[in-house]
Amino acid sequence: MHTLQMELFSTCPQFTGQDTGQFLRLVTEISQWSEKYGCKGILVYSDNSQLDPWLVSQVVIANTHALCPLVAVQPAYMHPYSVAKIVSTLGRLYGRRLYLNMVAGGFKNDLNALDDKTPHDKRYARLKEYTTVIRELLASPKPVTYEGEFYHVNQLKIIPPLAPELFPGIFVSGSSEAGLATARETGATAIEYPKPSTQYSSDSVKREIPSGIRVGIIARQDEHEAWQVAYERFPEDRKGSLTHQFAMKVSDSVWHQVLSNVGTETPRSGTYWLRPFDTYKSFCPYLVGSHESVAEELARYIELGYHTFVLDVPASEEELLHMNAAFNRAYHKATPSVASALA
């Protein structure tokens, strides 16, 4: 018998210049809620405007029992040896497994400030080498020698070595052909920003590599209540819409373009909702509705082969409670059909 394996990740709040004590309390609370409601890990952002993701991840580890930080890793910020060294050090100090969210970098202003003028697809070629060096350093009992276009190491070894059971999970954005190729060639899980499930063809069911999606969820027992919460949390915002349009001009990320081309659908036509994305309040689509309707959409994604879900920042503990209810329903809806397809 085949058992459907799903992994859920929440997201750590972004630093927006708030009081440091307030930010630390928020990180701690959301991490503890995420662990309580069954999340495997929590995404920690990384860009020029954020606090260092490794130090924030240490806060997560220190305040939870088993939650795994999913650390956004950008090649422009540090050498692959430094990444491997931090992973092995945190593994030795805390016995905690980490996940690495390998990002090529999509905000031109951030990259320009770092004097990084590497074109989009070339950044993924670099990311492939970067990820390969990290993997080999953490997996090989012998010194590593690597000769690539972007990285060269000679008889390099990580001391102390990482325990095999703590080898990190690795995610890569899979919304572009270059990203998918990188995920395929490095053995990573490809994370996409999904379209509505109805826009995928039946050919998508058999996914050749482990795959997941990034999505927000607002679910309640009652459909009307869920939408009421959604409208209150994400009201119409002209300033946010203009900010989104500007961000489109300074980003060459394929996922950003794909979601923008999907366009905002009439909310009542289904659970899929793009207002948070279109008003620059979130970087992913949302599923909104009753536990049952959200579960049906999630089950369709699961049947399409998406078994990892990276959720948006939860607004409260209650949100995770309702997300959990929707995923429990989705699991039972999808399991029979998925097991049948695998048989």
N, C-alpha and C positions, 0 to 999 in steps of 0.2 A: 504493500500500500504506500502511496506517495503522500507525504505530509507537506502542505503548503507552508513555506517559510516566509514570513514578512518581517521587515525591520522598520521601526518608526523612529524618526529623529525629530526633535523640536528645534527651535532656533533661539539662540541667546540674544537678548536685547542689544541694540546698537547703542554706542556711546554718543550722546547728543550734546555734551557739554554740561550735563546736570551735575549736581553735587556728588562727589566721589562716594560718600557713604551711602547715598541713595542708590547709586548705580550698583555698588557691591551688594546691597541688600536685594535689589531686583534680580541680579544674576543668580544669587544664592536661592531665592524663592523659586524662580522659574526652573532652575536646575532640579531642585527638590520635587517640585510638582511633576516635572517631566519623568523623573525616575519613578515616582509614586504611581503614575498612570501608564507604565509599561514601555516608555521610550527606551530604545537601546542607547541613544546618544543625543547630543545637542550640537548643532552647527554654531561655530564661532566665526564671525565675519572677519575679513581682513581687507583693508584698503587704506589709502593715505590719511583718511579722516578718523580712523578707528584706533582704539588702544591695541597694544600688541596682543595678538590672538593667543600666543603661547602663555603669556602671563594671566590672561583672562581664563584660559583653560585650566591653569593651576588652581584658580579660585573654584572652578566647577568641581575639580577632582577633590579638593580639600573639604567640600561641603556636601558630597554625595558618597554613596557606598559602592556603586558599580557603573554609574552613568559614564559613557565614553565621549569625550570631546571629539567633535568632527571639525578639525582645524582647517580653515582656508589657507592654502599654501601657494604663494606667488613666487615664481622663480626670480623675479626682479629684486626681491627683498633679501634673499640669503642663499648661500651656497648649499647644494644638496647634502653635503657632509654635516652642516649645521642642523638641518632638519632631522637627519638620521640620529645625530648625537642627542638632540632634545628628546626624540621619541624613546631612545634607549635609556636616557637618564630618568624620564618620568616613569618609564616601565620599571626601572630598578627601585626608584624611590617609593612608588605607590602601588606597584603591581597592577596597574590599570592599562587596559588596551586603548589605543587611540585610533581614530579614523582620520584620513587625510583627504581633504577636498581640494584636488589639484586644479588651480585656476590659471588660465593663460593671461588674464587681465583684459578688461574690455572698456575701461574708461580712459579715453585718450589723454585727458588732462593729468590724471595720475601718472600715466606712462611718460608723458612729455616732461613732467616735473622730475622724473628719474632719468631723463635723457634716454629713454628706451623707445626707439623708433622701429622696432621689429614689426613687420606686417602680420596680420591676423593669422594666416595659415602657418607662417614661419614660427609664430609664438607657440603653436601646437607642436611643431617639430621639436622645438626647444623643450617644451613640457614633457614630451615623450622621453627625451634623453634624461631630463631632470628626474622624472619618476623612476626610470630604469636604474639610475645610479643609487637613488634612495633604497629601492627594493633590494638591489644587490648588496649594499652595505649592511642592511638589516638582516638579510637572509643567509649570507655566505659566512661560513666559519673561517674562511681564508681571506687574506688581504685581496682587495679588489683593484683590478686595473681596467680602465675604460678609456677608449679613445673615440670621441664623437666630434661632431661639428661644433658643439657649444660647450661641452664639458670634457675635461681630461683629468683622470686621477691615476695615480701610480702606486700600487701596493698599499692602498689605503684600507684601514681597518677600524671598526667601531669597538671601543673599549669603554665600559663593559659591554659585552654582547647582549642583544635582546633575547629574552626567552621566546622560543618558537610560538608558544600559545598567545603571546602578546603582539605578534606581527600585525601591523596596522591594516585595517580595511582601507581601500583606496577608491575614491570617487573622482570622476572627471565629467565635466559638462558634455552632454551628448546631443546638443541641439544643432550642431553643424557637422558636416561630413568630416572635417578635420578633427573635431572633438570625438566623434564616434570612432574614427580610425585610431586615435590615441588611446581610447579606452580599450579597444579590441587588442591593440598591440602590447599594452601594458598589463592586461588582465584586470582592469579596473571596472567598477560598476558605472555605467553611463547614466547620468542624471539629466533629465529633460524638464523643460517647462511645458506642460502638456496643453494640447488643444482639447476641446470637448471630445469625449470618448467616441461620440458618433462620427467624428471626422476621420477616424482611423479605419483603414481597410482591414478586411479579414486576414490579409497577408501579414499584418503586423503581429498576429498572435504568436508566431514562432520567432521569438527574439533570439538572436545568436549569441548575445552576451548578457550578463546580469544587468538589469535596468531598473531605474527608479524615476520618480517625478518629484518636483518641488511644488507644493500647493498649500494654500491656506484653507481652513475649514471653519465655518460657523454653522453649527448644527444645534437644533433643539427638538424636543418631542413634537412640537407644533410648528408647521411650516411658516405660518404667519409670524409667530414670535421670532423665528430665526431671521427672517427678512427684516423685521423691525430692528433687531439687534444690529444687523449688517448695515442698514441705512443710517443708524445712529452713530456707528463707529466710523463709517466711511461715507460722509455726506458729500454732495456735489461740491467741487472745489476748483474754481477757475484757475486760481494761482497754482494749485497742484498740477492741473492739466498743462499749463504753460511750462512748468518745470519739467514735466514728462517730455514735452515736445523738444525742449532744449537738450535734455539728456539723450534723446534719440540722435541729435546732431553730433554729440561728442562721444558716442559709443559705436563701436563696430561689432558688437556682440550679435551673433546670429539669433540667439534666443530673444533678444530685445526686439529685433525686427519681426520675428515670427509672431510673437504675441501681439505686437502692435497691428500687424496685418490681419489677425483674427478679428479684431474690432470688438467693441462692446456690444454684446447681445442684449436683447430685451430680457431683463432679469427673470420675468415670470415664465420664460420659455424653457427653463431648466435650472439646474443647480449651478452651472458654470457662470462665473461673474468676473469681469475685468475692471470694474471701477477702481478698486484699490491700486491696481497696476497703472491704470490710465491717469490717476491723480497723484502718482508718485508717493503713495502711502505704503506700497509693498512692491516687491520685485517678482511676484508670482500671481497666477490666477487664484481665485477663491471658489470653493464649492459651498453653496449656501442652501439650507433647506431643513426638512425634518430628518431625524435619524435615518428613517427608511429611505428617503429620496437620495440623501448623500451617500448612504451605504450602497445603493444601486449603482451610482456613478463610480464609486470606489471599486466595486466588484467588477465592473467592466474594465477598469484599468488593470486590475489584477489579472483578469482573463486575457488581457492583451500582453501580459508578460512583465508588468511593472510590479515588483515585489518589495521595493524600498521606497519609503515615503519620507521626504524631508518637509516638515510642516513649518508654517510661518510662526513668528513669535506669538505665544499664547497671551491673550490679554488678561487672563485670570486663571485661577485653578479650575473654575467652573468650565472654562472652555475646553480644557484637557479632559474633564469628565465626559463632556458631550462628544468630543472627538473619539474617545475610547469607545463609547456606546456605538457610534457609527461604524468604526472599524471592526468591532465584534460582529455586527450584523453583516458587514461586507465580507468578512472572512468566511462565514457560514454560507453566504450566497455563492461565493466564488469557489469554495473548496470542491464541491461535487463536480463542477464542470472542468476545473483545472485538473483534478485527479483523473477524470475520464480522458482528457486530452493526452495526459502523460502515460496512460496505461498502454 
